[in-house]
Amino acid sequence: MAVQLKKSQALGMLNMTPIIDIVFQLLIFFLVATRFAQEDRELEVTLPHASEAQPLIAEAEELFVNIDRQGKFYVDGQFRTPDDVEGVLRQAVANNPANQRVIIRADKSVVFDHVVTVMNLCNKTGVMDYVVTTSEQ
């Protein structure tokens, strides 16, 4: 014999209108706030010069330097010589002097001397935050 339960009246009385109003208000607020932040960057302003000025720090981006089995260096999917890698690192540090991060990914069969070359280039160009990655087992 099945048990008969009375349905609760609480679910039938739950009014969603105030919650939906709040969600729409928050959505409008964030859309407007984002638009104002974008307009601040697009405004045409001629900035004054200062002798000790530093560039605006860009978003921290990780720069990947890959080393294949033959010891060839690749940055952004393109083959690079050690001199080219140094130039890329110098440009990255110029764009983001405070917190540029370099991830060194080397094939497990590569001679470690190639990894040390990239680490030395990082030190030479001023990149202090660099790591050598490994894979999980």
DODO-361503 format. One line per 2 residues: number of its first residue (from 1); their letters; for each residue x, y, z of N, C-alpha, C. Coordinates in Angstrom, 1 decimal. Atoms other than C-alpha are relative to their C-alpha. Layout:
NUM = A = X Y Z X Y Z X Y Z  ...
This chain:
1 = MA = 0.8 -1.2 0.0 0.0 0.0 0.0 0.9 1.2 0.0  -0.7 -1.2 0.1 1.4 3.4 -1.0 -0.3 1.0 1.0
3 = VQ = 0.3 -1.0 -1.0 1.8 6.1 1.5 -0.3 1.3 -0.7  0.4 -1.3 0.6 0.1 9.4 0.6 0.5 1.1 0.9
5 = LK = -0.6 -1.1 -0.7 2.0 12.5 1.5 -0.6 1.3 -0.6  0.6 -1.3 0.4 0.6 16.1 1.4 1.2 0.8 -0.5
7 = KS = -1.0 -0.9 0.5 2.6 18.4 -0.8 0.1 1.3 0.8  -0.3 -1.2 -0.8 4.2 21.3 0.9 -0.4 1.3 -0.8
9 = QA = 0.4 -1.2 0.6 2.9 24.8 0.3 1.2 1.0 -0.2  -1.2 -0.9 0.0 6.4 26.4 0.7 0.5 0.2 -1.4
11 = LG = -0.6 -0.2 1.4 7.6 25.7 -2.9 -1.0 0.7 -0.9  1.0 -0.7 0.9 4.4 27.0 -4.4 0.0 1.5 0.3
13 = ML = 0.0 -1.4 -0.4 4.9 30.3 -2.5 1.3 0.7 -0.2  -1.3 -0.7 0.2 8.5 31.0 -3.4 0.0 0.9 -1.2
15 = NM = 0.0 -1.0 1.0 8.7 34.2 -5.3 1.4 0.3 -0.6  -1.3 -0.2 0.6 11.6 34.4 -7.8 0.2 1.4 -0.5
17 = TP = -0.1 -1.4 0.6 11.0 38.0 -9.0 1.1 0.8 0.7  -1.1 -0.8 -0.6 13.2 39.7 -6.4 1.4 -0.5 -0.3
19 = II = -1.3 0.6 0.3 16.1 37.3 -7.0 0.4 0.3 -1.5  -0.3 -0.3 1.4 15.8 37.8 -10.8 0.4 1.5 -0.1
21 = DI = -0.3 -1.4 0.1 15.8 41.6 -10.3 1.4 0.3 0.5  -1.4 -0.3 -0.5 19.0 41.5 -8.2 1.0 -0.5 -1.0
23 = VF = -0.9 0.5 1.0 20.7 39.3 -10.8 0.1 0.9 -1.2  -0.1 -0.9 1.1 19.8 41.7 -13.6 0.7 1.3 0.4
25 = QL = -0.7 -1.2 -0.5 21.0 44.7 -11.5 1.5 -0.3 0.0  -1.4 0.3 -0.1 24.4 43.0 -10.9 0.6 -0.2 -1.4
27 = LI = -0.5 0.1 1.4 24.7 42.1 -14.6 0.2 1.4 -0.6  -0.1 -1.4 0.5 24.1 45.7 -15.6 1.1 0.7 0.6
29 = FF = -1.1 -0.7 -0.7 26.5 47.0 -13.0 1.4 -0.5 -0.6  -1.3 0.5 0.5 29.4 44.7 -14.2 0.2 0.4 -1.5
31 = LV = -0.1 -0.4 1.4 28.7 45.5 -17.9 0.4 1.5 -0.1  -0.4 -1.5 0.0 28.9 49.3 -17.2 1.4 0.2 0.5
33 = AT = -1.3 -0.2 -0.6 31.9 49.0 -15.0 1.1 -0.5 -0.9  -1.0 0.5 1.0 33.8 47.0 -17.6 0.2 1.0 -1.1
35 = RF = -0.1 -0.9 1.1 33.0 49.5 -20.3 0.8 1.3 0.5  -0.8 -1.1 -0.4 34.4 52.4 -18.2 1.4 -0.3 0.1
37 = AQ = -1.4 0.4 -0.1 37.6 50.5 -17.5 0.7 0.0 -1.4  -0.5 0.0 1.4 38.0 50.0 -21.3 0.2 1.4 -0.5
39 = ED = -0.1 -1.4 0.6 37.4 53.7 -22.1 1.2 0.7 0.6  -1.2 -0.6 -0.6 40.2 54.7 -19.7 1.2 -0.3 -0.7
41 = RE = -1.2 0.4 0.8 42.7 52.8 -21.8 0.0 0.6 -1.4  0.1 -0.4 1.4 41.4 54.1 -25.1 0.1 1.5 -0.2
43 = LE = 0.0 -1.4 0.1 41.4 57.8 -24.3 1.4 0.5 -0.5  -1.2 -0.6 0.6 43.9 59.8 -26.4 0.6 1.0 1.0
45 = VT = -0.7 -0.8 -1.0 46.4 61.3 -23.9 1.4 0.1 -0.4  -1.5 -0.2 0.2 49.9 62.7 -24.5 0.6 0.0 1.4
47 = LP = -0.5 0.1 -1.3 51.8 61.6 -21.5 1.3 0.8 0.1  -1.2 -0.7 -0.2 54.6 63.7 -20.0 1.2 -0.9 0.1
49 = HA = -1.2 0.9 -0.2 58.2 62.4 -19.9 0.6 0.1 1.4  -0.7 0.0 -1.3 60.0 61.4 -16.8 1.3 -0.8 -0.1
51 = SE = -1.3 0.7 0.1 63.6 60.4 -16.4 0.0 -1.4 0.6  0.0 1.3 -0.7 62.8 57.5 -14.0 -1.2 -0.8 -0.3
53 = AQ = 1.3 0.7 0.3 59.6 56.3 -15.6 0.3 -1.4 -0.4  -0.1 1.4 0.4 59.1 52.6 -16.1 -1.3 -0.3 -0.8
55 = PL = 1.2 0.3 0.8 56.7 51.0 -18.6 -1.1 -0.6 0.9  1.2 0.6 -0.6 53.2 50.0 -17.6 0.2 -1.5 0.0
57 = IA = -0.2 1.4 -0.1 53.4 46.5 -16.4 -1.2 -0.7 -0.6  1.0 0.7 0.7 51.5 44.2 -18.6 -0.5 -1.2 0.8
59 = EA = 0.5 1.2 -0.7 49.5 41.1 -17.5 1.2 -1.0 0.0  -1.1 1.0 -0.1 51.9 38.4 -16.3 -0.3 -1.1 -0.9
61 = EE = 0.2 1.1 0.9 52.3 36.0 -19.1 1.2 -1.0 0.2  -1.0 1.0 -0.1 54.2 32.8 -18.9 0.6 -0.2 -1.4
63 = LF = -0.6 0.2 1.3 56.7 32.4 -21.7 0.6 -1.4 0.0  -0.5 1.4 0.0 57.4 28.8 -22.7 1.2 -0.1 -1.0
65 = VN = -1.1 0.3 0.9 60.8 27.8 -24.1 0.1 -1.5 0.0  0.0 1.5 0.2 60.7 24.2 -25.5 1.3 -0.4 -0.6
67 = ID = -1.3 0.6 0.5 63.8 22.1 -26.1 -0.3 -1.4 -0.5  0.3 1.3 0.5 63.4 19.1 -28.4 1.2 -1.0 0.2
69 = RQ = -1.0 1.0 -0.2 65.5 15.9 -28.5 1.3 0.4 -0.6  -1.2 -0.4 0.6 68.1 17.5 -30.8 0.6 1.2 0.7
71 = GK = -0.6 -1.1 -0.7 68.6 20.4 -28.4 -0.4 1.3 -0.7  0.5 -1.2 0.7 66.7 22.9 -30.7 -1.0 0.8 0.9
73 = FY = 0.8 -0.8 -0.8 65.0 25.8 -29.0 -1.2 0.5 -0.8  1.3 -0.4 0.7 61.3 26.7 -29.8 -0.7 1.0 1.0
75 = VD = 0.7 -1.0 -0.8 59.5 29.8 -28.5 -1.2 0.3 -0.9  1.3 -0.3 0.7 55.8 30.3 -29.6 -0.1 -0.9 -1.2
77 = GQ = 0.1 1.0 1.1 56.1 27.2 -31.8 1.0 0.3 -1.2  -1.0 -0.3 1.1 59.0 28.7 -33.9 1.4 -0.3 0.5
79 = FR = -1.4 0.3 -0.3 62.6 27.5 -34.0 0.7 1.3 0.3  -0.7 -1.2 -0.4 64.9 30.0 -32.3 1.5 -0.5 0.3
81 = TP = -1.4 0.2 -0.4 68.7 30.2 -32.0 0.1 0.5 1.4  -0.2 -0.6 -1.3 70.1 31.0 -28.6 0.0 1.5 0.1
83 = DD = 0.1 -1.5 0.1 70.6 34.6 -29.7 -1.4 0.5 -0.1  1.4 -0.4 0.2 67.0 34.8 -30.8 -0.8 -0.2 1.4
85 = VE = 0.7 0.2 -1.3 65.8 33.3 -27.4 0.4 1.1 0.9  -0.4 -1.1 -0.8 67.9 36.0 -25.7 -0.8 1.3 -0.3
87 = GV = 0.7 -1.2 0.4 66.2 38.7 -27.7 -1.5 -0.1 0.4  1.4 0.1 -0.4 62.7 37.3 -27.0 -0.1 0.2 1.5
89 = LR = 0.0 -0.2 -1.4 63.6 37.2 -23.3 0.2 1.4 0.4  -0.2 -1.5 -0.3 64.9 40.8 -23.3 -1.3 0.8 -0.3
91 = QA = 1.2 -0.7 0.3 61.7 41.9 -25.0 -1.1 -0.3 1.1  1.0 0.4 -1.0 59.5 40.0 -22.5 0.3 0.8 1.3
93 = VA = -0.3 -0.7 -1.2 61.4 41.6 -19.6 -0.3 1.5 -0.1  0.3 -1.5 0.3 61.1 45.1 -21.2 -1.5 0.2 0.1
95 = NN = 1.4 -0.1 0.0 57.3 44.5 -21.5 -0.5 -0.2 1.5  0.5 0.4 -1.4 56.9 43.1 -17.9 1.2 -0.1 0.9
97 = PA = -1.3 0.1 -0.7 60.0 44.0 -15.8 -0.2 -0.7 1.4  0.1 0.4 -1.4 58.6 43.0 -12.4 -0.3 -1.5 0.1
99 = NQ = 0.4 1.4 -0.2 57.1 39.5 -12.9 -0.1 -0.8 -1.2  0.0 0.9 1.2 58.0 37.8 -16.1 0.4 -1.4 0.4
101 = RV = -0.3 1.4 -0.3 57.9 34.0 -15.8 0.3 -0.7 -1.2  -0.4 0.8 1.2 59.6 31.6 -18.1 -0.1 -1.5 0.5
103 = II = 0.1 1.4 -0.3 58.7 27.9 -18.2 0.9 -0.7 -1.1  -1.0 0.7 0.8 61.5 25.7 -19.6 -0.5 -1.5 -0.1
105 = RA = 0.5 1.4 0.2 60.1 22.4 -21.1 1.0 -0.7 -0.9  -1.0 0.7 0.7 62.9 20.0 -22.2 -0.4 -1.4 -0.1
107 = DK = 0.2 1.5 0.2 62.6 16.5 -23.7 0.9 -0.7 1.0  -0.8 0.7 -1.0 63.8 13.9 -21.2 1.3 -0.5 -0.5
109 = SV = -1.2 0.5 0.5 66.5 12.7 -23.5 1.0 1.1 -0.4  -0.8 -1.1 0.5 68.0 16.1 -24.2 1.2 0.2 1.0
111 = VF = -1.1 -0.2 -0.9 71.5 16.9 -22.8 -0.3 1.2 0.9  0.3 -1.0 -0.9 71.1 19.0 -19.7 0.7 1.4 -0.3
113 = DH = -0.7 -1.3 0.4 73.5 21.6 -21.1 -0.9 1.0 -0.7  0.9 -0.8 0.7 70.8 22.9 -23.3 -1.0 0.7 1.0
115 = VV = 0.9 -0.6 -1.0 68.5 23.5 -20.3 0.8 1.1 0.8  -0.8 -1.0 -0.7 71.4 25.3 -18.5 0.2 1.2 -0.9
117 = TV = -0.1 -1.2 0.9 71.8 27.5 -21.6 -1.1 0.9 0.1  1.2 -0.8 -0.2 68.2 28.7 -21.3 0.0 0.7 1.4
119 = MN = 0.0 -0.6 -1.4 68.6 29.2 -17.5 1.0 1.1 0.0  -1.0 -1.0 0.1 71.8 31.2 -18.2 -0.6 1.3 -0.7
121 = LC = 0.6 -1.2 0.8 69.9 33.4 -20.8 -1.0 0.7 0.9  1.0 -0.7 -0.9 67.1 34.0 -18.2 0.8 0.9 1.0
123 = NK = -0.8 -0.8 -1.0 69.7 35.1 -15.6 0.6 1.3 -0.7  -0.7 -1.1 0.8 71.5 37.3 -18.3 -1.0 1.1 -0.3
125 = TG = 1.0 -1.0 0.4 68.3 39.0 -19.3 -0.9 0.6 1.1  0.7 -0.5 -1.2 66.9 39.6 -15.8 -1.2 -0.7 0.3
127 = VM = 1.1 0.8 -0.4 64.3 36.9 -15.6 0.4 -0.8 1.2  -0.4 0.7 -1.2 64.4 35.7 -12.1 -1.0 -1.2 0.4
129 = DY = 1.0 1.0 -0.3 61.2 33.5 -12.1 0.0 -0.9 -1.2  0.1 1.0 1.0 61.9 30.5 -14.3 0.1 -1.4 0.7
131 = VV = 0.1 1.4 -0.5 61.2 26.8 -13.8 0.2 -1.0 -1.1  -0.1 1.2 1.0 62.0 23.5 -15.5 -1.1 -0.9 0.4
133 = TT = 1.2 0.8 -0.2 58.9 21.4 -15.9 0.3 -1.5 -0.1  -0.1 1.4 0.1 58.5 17.7 -15.4 -1.4 -0.5 -0.1
135 = SE = 1.3 0.5 0.1 55.6 15.4 -16.0 -0.3 -0.9 1.2  0.4 0.9 -1.1 53.6 13.5 -13.4 0.0 -1.4 -0.4
137 = Q = 0.0 1.4 0.4 53.8 9.7 -13.3 -1.3 -0.6 0.3
